[in-house]
Amino acid sequence: MTPIKKEKDAIRKEFSLKRDSIDKSDKEARDKKICTLATSLVSFRHAEIVLLYAPIKSEIDVIPLALAALEKGKAVAFPRCNKEDRTMKFHFVTSLDELEVGAYNIIDPKEDA
């Protein structure tokens, strides 16, 4: 393992533990505030395409941001992971119903999305 990979893994673990330690109601309030702030950004208002990820574990819940983008008629895309070649490719969705648990137990766009 390279020194950079070790450092990245240590940083990821550190911040994952910090996120995991946040009280659930506090986290929900913070996530909501983040999404509200994001939708008020000029870059969001003028964006035609919004790229997001489906959160896992204690990551920021950006699903309200995805819903807001879809309601405003923006194109929304989520990444789909490919285990074989360890790549990600974004796929457009028109509804969150087009997401499912995929590679690595991460929510991805369905294969036919």
C-alpha positions, 0 to 999 in steps of 0.5 A: 500500500502506498503512503498516499493510500494509507494517508487517504484511508486514515483520513476517511476513517477519521472523518467517518468516526466523526460523522458517526459520533454526531447525534441523530437529530443533530445530523438530520438538522445539519443535513437539511441545512446543507441541502437548503443552502445548496439549493439556494446557491446560484450555481444550483439555480442555473445548473441544468445537470446535478450530479449526486451520490446516494449516501451510505452510513453517516454521509450527508443525506442529499436525497432532498437535494435530488428531489428539489433538482428533479422538481425543478426539471433539472437532469439528475445523475448518480454514479453506478459502480462497476466491481469488475474494473473498479470504475464509476459512471454517472447515469441519469434518473428521472425518479428516485425509484430508479435507484437500487442497492448495487455494487459494494452495497451502495445505492446506484441507478438500476441497470436499465436506468 
